[in-house]
Amino acid sequence: MSLVMAALTIAATLSIILITVSFWLPQLIPDYEKLSPYECGFDPLGSARLPFSLRFFLIAILFLLFDLEIALLLPLPWGDQLPLPSTTFIWAASVLFLLTLGLIYEWLQGGLEWAE
């Protein structure tokens, strides 16, 4: 048996054991404290199911978008090793240009204003 096959067998066996234990170990009838939205010992003052503002989600999505942009531009220094490094620069500049245009559009539309 090869080393890869042994590692896959051990990982599959361990996964099946953990899935089985996690299915049978917890209580099947939860009590009142576990069903309450706060488990810190005091009674909640209001509803825990209040909807979030859409502006919060917009800011979160913009954060994720620019975080993804960093991940896309991370291999940029290794583009110097290609036969045409200018191609890498053009693609990176186009990604940054499109993101900048989107950010300017959101800014001008007032989507980034937190208070109305």
NUVEXKE-464648 format. One record per residue (C-alpha): residue number from 1; residue in three letters; chain; x, y, z. Coordinates in nm, 2 decimals, decimal comma. Each point is the difference from the previous one (the first is absolute). Example, Ala and Ser with C-alpha at 12.3 -4.5 7.8 and 13.67 -1.06 7.14 Angstrom:
{pos: 1 code: ALA unit: A px: 1,23 py: -0,45 pz: 0,78}
{pos: 2 code: SER unit: A px: 0,14 py: 0,34 pz: -0,07}
# end
This chain:
{pos: 1 code: MET unit: A px: 0,00 py: 0,00 pz: 0,00}
{pos: 2 code: SER unit: A px: 0,14 py: 0,33 pz: -0,10}
{pos: 3 code: LEU unit: A px: 0,05 py: 0,29 pz: 0,24}
{pos: 4 code: VAL unit: A px: -0,27 py: 0,21 pz: -0,17}
{pos: 5 code: MET unit: A px: -0,25 py: -0,28 pz: 0,02}
{pos: 6 code: ALA unit: A px: 0,08 py: -0,05 pz: 0,37}
{pos: 7 code: ALA unit: A px: -0,05 py: 0,37 pz: 0,07}
{pos: 8 code: LEU unit: A px: -0,33 py: 0,00 pz: -0,19}
{pos: 9 code: THR unit: A px: -0,12 py: -0,30 pz: 0,19}
{pos: 10 code: ILE unit: A px: 0,09 py: 0,15 pz: 0,34}
{pos: 11 code: ALA unit: A px: -0,16 py: 0,33 pz: -0,09}
{pos: 12 code: ALA unit: A px: -0,32 py: -0,17 pz: -0,12}
{pos: 13 code: THR unit: A px: -0,02 py: -0,22 pz: 0,31}
{pos: 14 code: LEU unit: A px: 0,06 py: 0,29 pz: 0,23}
{pos: 15 code: SER unit: A px: -0,26 py: 0,21 pz: -0,18}
{pos: 16 code: ILE unit: A px: -0,27 py: -0,28 pz: 0,03}
{pos: 17 code: ILE unit: A px: 0,08 py: -0,05 pz: 0,37}
{pos: 18 code: LEU unit: A px: -0,03 py: 0,38 pz: 0,07}
{pos: 19 code: ILE unit: A px: -0,32 py: 0,03 pz: -0,20}
{pos: 20 code: THR unit: A px: -0,16 py: -0,30 pz: 0,18}
{pos: 21 code: VAL unit: A px: 0,11 py: 0,13 pz: 0,35}
{pos: 22 code: SER unit: A px: -0,13 py: 0,36 pz: -0,08}
{pos: 23 code: PHE unit: A px: -0,33 py: -0,14 pz: -0,11}
{pos: 24 code: TRP unit: A px: -0,06 py: -0,22 pz: 0,31}
{pos: 25 code: LEU unit: A px: 0,17 py: 0,20 pz: 0,27}
{pos: 26 code: PRO unit: A px: -0,20 py: 0,32 pz: 0,03}
{pos: 27 code: GLN unit: A px: -0,34 py: 0,02 pz: 0,18}
{pos: 28 code: LEU unit: A px: -0,29 py: -0,04 pz: -0,24}
{pos: 29 code: ILE unit: A px: -0,24 py: 0,20 pz: 0,23}
{pos: 30 code: PRO unit: A px: 0,15 py: 0,35 pz: 0,05}
{pos: 31 code: ASP unit: A px: -0,10 py: 0,19 pz: 0,31}
{pos: 32 code: TYR unit: A px: -0,14 py: 0,35 pz: 0,03}
{pos: 33 code: GLU unit: A px: 0,34 py: 0,17 pz: 0,05}
{pos: 34 code: LYS unit: A px: 0,14 py: -0,15 pz: -0,32}
{pos: 35 code: LEU unit: A px: -0,30 py: 0,12 pz: -0,20}
{pos: 36 code: SER unit: A px: 0,03 py: 0,35 pz: 0,13}
{pos: 37 code: PRO unit: A px: 0,20 py: 0,24 pz: -0,22}
{pos: 38 code: TYR unit: A px: 0,22 py: 0,11 pz: 0,29}
{pos: 39 code: GLU unit: A px: 0,18 py: -0,26 pz: 0,21}
{pos: 40 code: CYS unit: A px: 0,17 py: 0,25 pz: 0,24}
{pos: 41 code: GLY unit: A px: -0,26 py: -0,02 pz: 0,28}
{pos: 42 code: PHE unit: A px: -0,22 py: 0,31 pz: -0,04}
{pos: 43 code: ASP unit: A px: -0,33 py: 0,04 pz: -0,17}
{pos: 44 code: PRO unit: A px: 0,01 py: 0,17 pz: -0,34}
{pos: 45 code: LEU unit: A px: -0,13 py: 0,35 pz: -0,01}
{pos: 46 code: GLY unit: A px: -0,13 py: -0,01 pz: -0,36}
{pos: 47 code: SER unit: A px: -0,03 py: -0,24 pz: -0,29}
{pos: 48 code: ALA unit: A px: 0,32 py: -0,16 pz: -0,12}
{pos: 49 code: ARG unit: A px: -0,14 py: -0,04 pz: -0,36}
{pos: 50 code: LEU unit: A px: 0,02 py: 0,37 pz: -0,10}
{pos: 51 code: PRO unit: A px: 0,09 py: 0,04 pz: -0,37}
{pos: 52 code: PHE unit: A px: 0,34 py: 0,15 pz: -0,10}
{pos: 53 code: SER unit: A px: 0,02 py: 0,31 pz: -0,21}
{pos: 54 code: LEU unit: A px: 0,08 py: -0,06 pz: -0,37}
{pos: 55 code: ARG unit: A px: 0,28 py: 0,25 pz: 0,03}
{pos: 56 code: PHE unit: A px: 0,17 py: -0,24 pz: 0,25}
{pos: 57 code: PHE unit: A px: -0,01 py: -0,27 pz: -0,27}
{pos: 58 code: LEU unit: A px: 0,13 py: 0,24 pz: -0,26}
{pos: 59 code: ILE unit: A px: 0,30 py: 0,09 pz: 0,20}
{pos: 60 code: ALA unit: A px: 0,06 py: -0,37 pz: 0,08}
{pos: 61 code: ILE unit: A px: -0,01 py: -0,09 pz: -0,36}
{pos: 62 code: LEU unit: A px: 0,23 py: 0,28 pz: -0,10}
{pos: 63 code: PHE unit: A px: 0,25 py: -0,11 pz: 0,27}
{pos: 64 code: LEU unit: A px: -0,01 py: -0,36 pz: -0,14}
{pos: 65 code: LEU unit: A px: 0,04 py: 0,13 pz: -0,36}
{pos: 66 code: PHE unit: A px: 0,31 py: 0,21 pz: 0,08}
{pos: 67 code: ASP unit: A px: 0,13 py: -0,29 pz: 0,21}
{pos: 68 code: LEU unit: A px: -0,04 py: -0,23 pz: -0,30}
{pos: 69 code: GLU unit: A px: 0,18 py: 0,26 pz: -0,21}
{pos: 70 code: ILE unit: A px: 0,30 py: -0,03 pz: 0,22}
{pos: 71 code: ALA unit: A px: 0,00 py: -0,37 pz: -0,04}
{pos: 72 code: LEU unit: A px: -0,03 py: 0,04 pz: -0,38}
{pos: 73 code: LEU unit: A px: 0,30 py: 0,24 pz: -0,01}
{pos: 74 code: LEU unit: A px: 0,21 py: -0,20 pz: 0,23}
{pos: 75 code: PRO unit: A px: 0,18 py: -0,20 pz: -0,28}
{pos: 76 code: LEU unit: A px: 0,08 py: 0,33 pz: -0,18}
{pos: 77 code: PRO unit: A px: 0,37 py: 0,01 pz: 0,10}
{pos: 78 code: TRP unit: A px: 0,05 py: -0,35 pz: -0,15}
{pos: 79 code: GLY unit: A px: -0,13 py: 0,14 pz: -0,33}
{pos: 80 code: ASP unit: A px: 0,34 py: 0,15 pz: -0,07}
{pos: 81 code: GLN unit: A px: 0,13 py: -0,35 pz: -0,08}
{pos: 82 code: LEU unit: A px: -0,23 py: -0,03 pz: -0,30}
{pos: 83 code: PRO unit: A px: 0,12 py: 0,07 pz: -0,35}
{pos: 84 code: LEU unit: A px: -0,23 py: 0,31 pz: -0,02}
{pos: 85 code: PRO unit: A px: -0,02 py: 0,16 pz: 0,34}
{pos: 86 code: SER unit: A px: -0,20 py: 0,29 pz: -0,15}
{pos: 87 code: THR unit: A px: -0,30 py: -0,24 pz: -0,05}
{pos: 88 code: THR unit: A px: -0,01 py: -0,07 pz: 0,38}
{pos: 89 code: PHE unit: A px: 0,01 py: 0,37 pz: 0,07}
{pos: 90 code: ILE unit: A px: -0,28 py: 0,07 pz: -0,25}
{pos: 91 code: TRP unit: A px: -0,23 py: -0,26 pz: 0,16}
{pos: 92 code: ALA unit: A px: 0,08 py: 0,12 pz: 0,35}
{pos: 93 code: ALA unit: A px: -0,06 py: 0,36 pz: -0,10}
{pos: 94 code: SER unit: A px: -0,33 py: -0,09 pz: -0,17}
{pos: 95 code: VAL unit: A px: -0,12 py: -0,18 pz: 0,32}
{pos: 96 code: LEU unit: A px: 0,09 py: 0,30 pz: 0,21}
{pos: 97 code: PHE unit: A px: -0,16 py: 0,24 pz: -0,25}
{pos: 98 code: LEU unit: A px: -0,33 py: -0,19 pz: 0,00}
{pos: 99 code: LEU unit: A px: 0,00 py: -0,01 pz: 0,38}
{pos: 100 code: THR unit: A px: 0,07 py: 0,37 pz: 0,03}
{pos: 101 code: LEU unit: A px: -0,28 py: 0,08 pz: -0,25}
{pos: 102 code: GLY unit: A px: -0,24 py: -0,21 pz: 0,21}
{pos: 103 code: LEU unit: A px: 0,11 py: 0,17 pz: 0,32}
{pos: 104 code: ILE unit: A px: -0,04 py: 0,35 pz: -0,16}
{pos: 105 code: TYR unit: A px: -0,35 py: -0,10 pz: -0,12}
{pos: 106 code: GLU unit: A px: -0,10 py: -0,12 pz: 0,35}
{pos: 107 code: TRP unit: A px: 0,14 py: 0,32 pz: 0,15}
{pos: 108 code: LEU unit: A px: -0,18 py: 0,23 pz: -0,24}
{pos: 109 code: GLN unit: A px: -0,33 py: -0,19 pz: 0,05}
{pos: 110 code: GLY unit: A px: 0,03 py: 0,05 pz: 0,38}
{pos: 111 code: GLY unit: A px: 0,02 py: -0,37 pz: 0,07}
{pos: 112 code: LEU unit: A px: 0,29 py: 0,04 pz: 0,24}
{pos: 113 code: GLU unit: A px: -0,17 py: 0,26 pz: 0,22}
{pos: 114 code: TRP unit: A px: -0,08 py: -0,17 pz: 0,32}
{pos: 115 code: ALA unit: A px: -0,24 py: 0,26 pz: 0,14}
{pos: 116 code: GLU unit: A px: -0,29 py: 0,11 pz: -0,22}
# end
